Amino acid sequence: MVLLFSNERVIRDCNNYFARIINFTDFLVLLSGKSSEYRLALLCDSAKRAGVDTSRLTPVVGLAGPILELPYLENRYQSFFYSLRVAWLIRRYMNKDDNRNQPLAVASPGLNSVSFVLSFLLPRRTRWYLFIRGDTRKTVEEIYRHSVLGRIMTGVIDLFQWRVDHLMKRGRGQCFVFGQALKDKFYAACAEQTHVVSPLLAQDWLTTPGPKAEAPPVSGRIPQVLFVGRLSAEKNIDALVEACAIARPGAHRFTLTIVGDGPLETQLRQRVAALGLDDDVVFTGRVSNGPQLIAIYDSHDIFCLPSATEGTPRAIAESVARGLPVVASDVGSIRHMFEHGILRLLDGFDAASILAALVEVIDDLPQRLQTAQAARPAAAMHGLDFNVDKVDRIIQQDLHGAGRD
């Protein structure tokens, strides 16, 4: 049995499941349908208890079999005790009598407290397939700059990383990293057990017809720039807003649409108002993954992601899938996502550097759009189906390959 554990919260309403974020859950759902050995484990909350309107959430589709429902806890101050409870429930489930004579394995996000605790509770014969989706330590450092809590959090992450390294060095599993940069930085010593994946795009992003590569913006139309992501410090959105303010009086004025929510939303709205950009910057709030979000991409000219830290951003894959030129920071695995020429990488994180890159793209926008449209097929390598097949082959070979007990 291979337990597929997602640490993303899922809402159950009768026999249907919904999620606010399904960046990893959708991948595991598809993977669970590849073999009868796979069992999906989700952190579930009831719609009634959570008091949420499921119509505003993304449905979890494609469920292939029974689900191990695990309790979800909102209070993060009790997270250690919560992790113990969840890990113990998983251990009890996996140690059932009917599982004792078959291979045991866990596929899970690597740097989280449940997997950390569980790795000490399960038998040593258990195989581990750990998914590393970003440089968590660097992200935490950006969010909690120079704070005591930040030092505590990075210490915990270092402990989690030690455990991942320990399992890999002892040949107890495989690592799947979201991007070449993560492999080079953390797992070069275990290169044969480390595999680069990027399961980012549902099939509709690749198959829904895109807008024609027409020459924009014609005289009188201002270029439309798009940002999609969490509104938090590491995304560096305030510098993008400042770039919009600097460009406003000149010939390279652009409008900016900000899609997403997060802890900095109120602060960013106030900043936009203070800069007099109410007519130039639009906040949509969070938009569920699907046709509405695809339509937003299709109605814009350029995508910009000026983050201080990233892994392999889904939003960049989405942009290329929809034929948008991309301006992005040269961090994480971004430069490895697509061939040279598809992305315009930033030279810095400040507003002047962001504006300079946007001006370069705006001045050559018709040609940039044609290049972006021609690059759309390259996004398939970041599709869920492609990566599910890849991961399934590696797990099956590791679990049942020659010489494996």
C-alpha positions as CSV (number, residue, x, y, z in Angstrom):
1,M,0.0,0.0,0.0
2,V,1.1,3.5,-0.8
3,L,-0.5,6.2,1.3
4,L,-0.8,9.5,-0.6
5,F,-1.0,12.2,2.0
6,S,-1.9,15.8,1.3
7,N,-1.5,18.5,3.9
8,E,-3.9,20.9,2.2
9,R,-7.3,21.4,3.8
10,V,-10.3,19.9,2.1
11,I,-13.9,20.7,2.9
12,R,-16.5,17.9,2.8
13,D,-20.1,18.7,2.0
14,C,-22.2,15.5,1.9
15,N,-20.2,13.2,-0.4
16,N,-18.5,16.0,-2.3
17,Y,-15.1,17.5,-1.5
18,F,-13.9,21.1,-2.1
19,A,-10.7,23.0,-1.5
20,R,-9.5,26.6,-1.3
21,I,-6.1,25.5,-2.5
22,I,-5.5,22.3,-4.4
23,N,-1.9,22.8,-5.6
24,F,-0.9,19.3,-4.4
25,T,-4.2,17.6,-3.8
26,D,-5.3,17.6,-7.4
27,F,-2.0,15.9,-8.3
28,L,-2.4,13.2,-5.7
29,V,-6.1,12.6,-6.7
30,L,-4.9,11.8,-10.3
31,L,-2.1,9.7,-9.0
32,S,-4.4,7.7,-6.8
33,G,-6.3,6.5,-9.9
34,K,-3.1,4.9,-11.4
35,S,-3.0,1.8,-9.1
36,S,-5.1,-0.1,-6.7
37,E,-2.2,0.1,-4.2
38,Y,-2.7,3.8,-3.8
39,R,-4.8,5.2,-0.9
40,L,-5.6,8.9,-0.6
41,A,-5.4,10.6,2.8
42,L,-6.8,14.1,3.1
43,L,-7.2,16.6,6.0
44,C,-10.9,17.1,6.0
45,D,-13.2,19.6,7.6
46,S,-17.0,19.7,7.3
47,A,-18.7,22.6,5.5
48,K,-21.0,23.0,8.4
49,R,-18.3,23.1,11.1
50,A,-16.1,25.4,9.0
51,G,-19.0,27.7,8.1
52,V,-17.9,28.1,4.5
53,D,-19.8,28.5,1.2
54,T,-18.6,25.6,-1.0
55,S,-19.8,27.5,-4.1
56,R,-16.7,29.8,-3.7
57,L,-14.3,26.8,-3.5
58,T,-12.7,24.6,-6.1
59,P,-14.3,21.1,-6.3
60,V,-11.9,18.1,-5.9
61,V,-12.7,16.0,-8.9
62,G,-11.6,12.6,-10.2
63,L,-11.6,10.7,-6.9
64,A,-11.0,7.1,-7.7
65,G,-11.6,5.2,-4.5
66,P,-12.1,5.4,-0.7
67,I,-10.4,8.3,1.2
68,L,-8.8,8.2,4.6
69,E,-10.3,11.3,6.2
70,L,-8.0,12.9,8.8
71,P,-9.0,15.7,11.2
72,Y,-8.1,19.3,10.3
73,L,-7.1,21.7,13.0
74,E,-7.3,25.5,12.4
75,N,-5.3,26.4,15.6
76,R,-1.7,26.4,14.5
77,Y,-0.5,27.0,18.1
78,Q,-1.4,23.4,18.8
79,S,0.1,22.1,15.6
80,F,2.7,19.8,17.2
81,F,0.1,17.9,19.2
82,Y,-2.2,17.9,16.2
83,S,0.6,16.4,14.0
84,L,1.1,13.7,16.6
85,R,-2.6,12.8,16.5
86,V,-2.7,12.8,12.7
87,A,0.5,10.8,12.4
88,W,-0.8,8.2,14.9
89,L,-4.1,7.8,13.0
90,I,-2.1,7.2,9.8
91,R,0.1,4.7,11.6
92,R,-2.9,2.8,12.9
93,Y,-4.4,2.7,9.5
94,M,-1.2,1.5,7.8
95,N,-0.5,-1.2,10.4
96,K,-3.7,-3.1,9.9
97,D,-3.3,-6.8,9.6
98,D,-4.2,-6.9,5.9
99,N,-1.2,-4.5,5.2
100,R,1.5,-6.5,7.0
101,N,2.4,-8.7,4.1
102,Q,2.6,-6.1,1.4
103,P,5.0,-3.2,0.6
104,L,4.3,-0.1,2.6
105,A,5.1,3.4,1.4
106,V,4.1,7.1,2.0
107,A,4.0,9.8,-0.6
108,S,3.9,13.2,1.1
109,P,5.1,16.8,1.1
110,G,8.6,16.5,2.6
111,L,8.9,19.5,4.9
112,N,5.9,19.2,7.2
113,S,5.4,18.2,10.8
114,V,3.0,15.2,10.1
115,S,5.5,13.5,7.8
116,F,8.3,14.2,10.2
117,V,6.5,12.5,13.1
118,L,5.2,9.7,10.9
119,S,8.7,8.9,9.7
120,F,9.6,7.8,13.3
121,L,6.3,5.8,13.9
122,L,6.2,3.6,10.8
123,P,8.2,0.4,10.3
124,R,11.7,0.9,8.9
125,R,10.7,-1.1,5.8
126,T,8.4,1.8,4.8
127,R,9.4,3.5,1.6
128,W,9.2,7.3,1.4
129,Y,8.3,9.4,-1.6
130,L,8.8,13.0,-0.6
131,F,7.7,16.0,-2.6
132,I,9.7,19.2,-2.1
133,R,7.8,22.1,-3.6
134,G,10.0,25.0,-2.8
135,D,12.7,26.5,-0.6
136,T,10.6,26.7,2.5
137,R,13.4,28.1,4.6
138,K,13.9,31.0,2.4
139,T,10.2,31.7,2.2
140,V,9.9,31.7,5.9
141,E,12.9,34.1,6.2
142,E,11.2,36.5,3.8
143,I,7.9,36.4,5.7
144,Y,9.3,36.7,9.2
145,R,12.3,39.0,8.6
146,H,14.5,39.5,11.6
147,S,11.9,38.2,14.1
148,V,12.2,35.7,16.9
149,L,9.3,33.7,15.4
150,G,11.2,33.5,12.2
151,R,14.3,32.1,13.9
152,I,12.2,29.5,15.6
153,M,10.4,28.5,12.3
154,T,13.7,28.2,10.4
155,G,15.1,26.0,13.1
156,V,12.1,23.7,12.8
157,I,12.5,23.6,9.0
158,D,16.2,22.7,9.4
159,L,15.1,19.8,11.5
160,F,12.6,18.6,8.9
161,Q,15.3,19.0,6.2
162,W,17.7,16.9,8.3
163,R,15.1,14.1,8.5
164,V,14.6,14.2,4.7
165,D,18.4,14.0,4.2
166,H,18.6,11.1,6.7
167,L,15.9,9.0,4.9
168,M,17.5,9.6,1.4
169,K,21.1,8.9,2.5
170,R,19.9,5.6,4.0
171,G,18.2,4.6,0.7
172,R,14.7,4.5,2.2
173,G,13.0,6.4,-0.6
174,Q,12.9,8.9,-3.4
175,C,12.6,12.7,-3.6
176,F,10.5,14.6,-6.1
177,V,11.6,18.2,-6.3
178,F,9.6,21.0,-8.0
179,G,12.4,22.4,-10.1
180,Q,16.1,21.8,-11.0
181,A,17.3,24.6,-8.7
182,L,16.0,22.7,-5.6
183,K,17.8,19.5,-6.7
184,D,21.1,21.4,-7.3
185,K,20.9,23.2,-4.0
186,F,19.7,20.5,-1.6
187,Y,19.9,17.1,-3.1
188,A,23.0,16.9,-5.3
189,A,24.4,14.2,-3.0
190,C,21.4,12.0,-3.7
191,A,21.0,12.8,-7.3
192,E,20.0,9.3,-8.4
193,Q,17.1,9.3,-5.9
194,T,16.0,12.8,-6.7
195,H,13.7,13.5,-9.6
196,V,12.6,16.9,-11.0
197,V,8.8,17.2,-11.5
198,S,6.4,20.1,-12.0
199,P,2.8,18.9,-11.8
200,L,1.2,22.4,-12.1
201,L,-1.4,22.5,-14.8
202,A,-4.8,20.8,-15.2
203,Q,-5.6,19.7,-18.7
204,D,-8.0,22.5,-19.4
205,W,-5.1,25.0,-19.2
206,L,-3.5,23.2,-22.1
207,T,-6.6,22.3,-24.2
208,T,-8.9,25.3,-23.9
209,P,-8.5,27.4,-27.1
210,G,-6.5,30.5,-26.4
211,P,-6.8,34.1,-27.8
212,K,-5.5,34.7,-31.2
213,A,-2.0,36.2,-31.4
214,E,-3.2,39.6,-32.6
215,A,-1.0,42.7,-32.5
216,P,-1.9,44.5,-29.3
217,P,-2.1,47.2,-28.0
218,V,-3.3,49.4,-30.8
219,S,-3.3,53.1,-30.5
220,G,-5.3,54.2,-27.5
221,R,-5.1,50.9,-25.6
222,I,-3.0,50.6,-22.5
223,P,-1.1,47.3,-22.0
224,Q,-2.6,45.1,-19.3
225,V,-0.2,43.5,-16.8
226,L,-1.4,40.6,-14.6
227,F,-0.2,39.3,-11.2
228,V,-1.6,36.0,-9.8
229,G,-0.5,34.8,-6.4
230,R,-0.6,35.1,-2.6
231,L,-0.5,38.7,-1.4
232,S,2.4,38.3,1.0
233,A,5.8,39.9,1.6
234,E,7.9,37.4,-0.4
235,K,5.9,38.1,-3.6
236,N,7.3,41.7,-3.7
237,I,4.0,43.1,-5.1
238,D,4.6,46.5,-3.5
239,A,7.5,47.1,-5.9
240,L,5.3,46.1,-8.9
241,V,2.7,48.7,-7.7
242,E,5.4,51.3,-7.4
243,A,6.6,50.5,-11.0
244,C,3.0,51.1,-12.1
245,A,3.0,54.5,-10.4
246,I,6.3,55.5,-12.0
247,A,5.1,54.5,-15.5
248,R,1.7,56.2,-15.2
249,P,2.7,59.7,-16.4
250,G,4.9,58.5,-19.3
251,A,4.5,56.7,-22.6
252,H,4.7,53.2,-21.0
253,R,1.7,53.4,-18.7
254,F,0.1,50.1,-18.0
255,T,-2.8,48.8,-15.9
256,L,-2.3,46.1,-13.3
257,T,-4.6,43.4,-12.2
258,I,-3.8,41.7,-8.9
259,V,-5.5,38.3,-8.5
260,G,-5.3,36.6,-5.1
261,D,-5.6,37.3,-1.4
262,G,-3.3,37.2,1.6
263,P,-2.0,39.1,4.7
264,L,-0.9,42.2,2.7
265,E,-4.1,42.8,0.9
266,T,-5.3,45.7,3.0
267,Q,-1.8,47.3,3.0
268,L,-1.5,47.0,-0.8
269,R,-5.0,48.5,-1.3
270,Q,-4.0,51.5,0.9
271,R,-0.8,51.9,-1.0
272,V,-2.6,51.9,-4.3
273,A,-5.0,54.6,-3.0
274,A,-2.1,56.7,-1.6
275,L,-0.4,56.6,-5.0
276,G,-3.6,57.6,-6.9
277,L,-3.7,54.4,-8.8
278,D,-7.3,53.5,-8.3
279,D,-8.0,53.7,-12.0
280,D,-4.9,51.7,-12.9
281,V,-4.8,48.8,-10.4
282,V,-7.6,46.3,-9.9
283,F,-7.9,43.8,-7.1
284,T,-10.0,40.8,-7.9
285,G,-9.6,38.8,-4.7
286,R,-9.0,35.1,-4.9
287,V,-10.3,33.4,-8.1
288,S,-10.8,29.6,-8.2
289,N,-8.7,27.6,-10.5
290,G,-10.7,27.0,-13.6
291,P,-12.5,28.7,-16.5
292,Q,-12.8,32.1,-14.8
293,L,-9.1,32.3,-14.0
294,I,-8.2,31.1,-17.5
295,A,-10.4,33.9,-18.9
296,I,-8.5,36.5,-16.8
297,Y,-5.1,35.3,-18.2
298,D,-6.6,35.4,-21.7
299,S,-7.7,39.0,-21.3
300,H,-4.2,40.4,-20.4
301,D,-1.0,41.2,-22.3
302,I,1.8,40.4,-19.9
303,F,2.3,38.4,-16.7
304,C,4.6,39.7,-14.0
305,L,5.9,37.8,-11.0
306,P,8.6,39.9,-9.1
307,S,8.9,37.5,-6.1
308,A,12.0,37.5,-3.8
309,T,11.7,33.7,-3.5
310,E,9.9,31.0,-5.5
311,G,10.1,27.3,-6.3
312,T,8.5,26.4,-9.6
313,P,5.6,28.8,-9.8
314,R,2.3,27.5,-11.1
315,A,1.4,31.0,-12.3
316,I,4.3,31.1,-14.8
317,A,3.3,27.7,-16.3
318,E,-0.3,29.0,-16.5
319,S,0.9,32.1,-18.3
320,V,2.9,30.2,-20.9
321,A,0.0,27.8,-21.4
322,R,-2.2,30.8,-22.2
323,G,0.3,32.5,-24.5
324,L,1.3,35.4,-22.3
325,P,4.8,37.0,-22.3
326,V,6.3,36.6,-18.8
327,V,8.4,39.0,-16.7
328,A,9.7,37.3,-13.6
329,S,12.4,37.3,-11.0
330,D,15.5,35.1,-11.5
331,V,14.9,33.0,-8.4
332,G,14.3,29.4,-7.6
333,S,13.8,27.2,-10.6
334,I,12.1,29.8,-12.8
335,R,14.9,30.1,-15.3
336,H,14.8,26.3,-15.8
337,M,11.1,26.1,-16.5
338,F,11.2,27.0,-20.1
339,E,13.8,27.5,-22.8
340,H,15.7,30.8,-23.1
341,G,13.6,33.5,-24.8
342,I,10.2,32.7,-23.4
343,L,10.8,34.5,-20.1
344,R,12.2,38.0,-19.5
345,L,14.1,37.6,-16.2
346,L,14.4,40.6,-13.9
347,D,17.8,42.2,-13.1
348,G,16.7,43.2,-9.6
349,F,13.8,43.3,-7.2
350,D,13.2,47.1,-7.1
351,A,10.6,49.1,-9.0
352,A,13.1,50.5,-11.5
353,S,14.2,47.0,-12.5
354,I,10.6,45.8,-12.8
355,L,9.7,48.8,-14.9
356,A,12.7,48.4,-17.2
357,A,11.8,44.8,-18.0
358,L,8.1,45.7,-18.6
359,V,9.1,48.6,-20.9
360,E,11.3,46.2,-22.9
361,V,8.4,43.8,-23.4
362,I,5.8,46.5,-24.0
363,D,8.0,48.1,-26.8
364,D,8.2,44.8,-28.5
365,L,4.8,43.4,-27.5
366,P,3.5,42.2,-30.9
367,Q,6.6,40.0,-31.4
368,R,6.6,38.9,-27.8
369,L,3.0,37.8,-28.0
370,Q,3.7,35.8,-31.2
371,T,6.7,34.1,-29.4
372,A,4.5,33.4,-26.4
373,Q,1.8,31.9,-28.5
374,A,4.3,29.6,-30.3
375,A,5.6,28.5,-26.9
376,R,2.2,27.3,-25.6
377,P,2.9,23.6,-26.3
378,A,6.0,23.7,-24.1
379,A,3.7,24.1,-21.1
380,A,2.6,20.5,-21.5
381,M,5.7,19.4,-19.6
382,H,4.2,21.1,-16.5
383,G,0.9,19.3,-17.0
384,L,-0.6,17.1,-14.3
385,D,-1.1,14.1,-16.6
386,F,2.5,14.1,-17.8
387,N,3.9,14.3,-14.3
388,V,1.5,11.8,-12.8
389,D,2.7,9.2,-15.3
390,K,6.3,10.0,-14.5
391,V,5.9,9.8,-10.7
392,D,3.8,6.6,-11.0
393,R,6.5,4.9,-13.1
394,I,9.2,5.8,-10.6
395,I,7.2,4.7,-7.5
396,Q,6.3,1.4,-9.1
397,Q,9.9,0.7,-10.1
398,D,11.2,1.6,-6.7
399,L,8.5,-0.4,-4.9
400,H,8.6,-3.5,-7.0
401,G,11.8,-3.3,-9.0
402,A,14.4,-6.0,-9.1
403,G,16.1,-6.6,-5.8
404,R,13.4,-4.8,-3.7
405,D,12.1,-6.8,-0.8
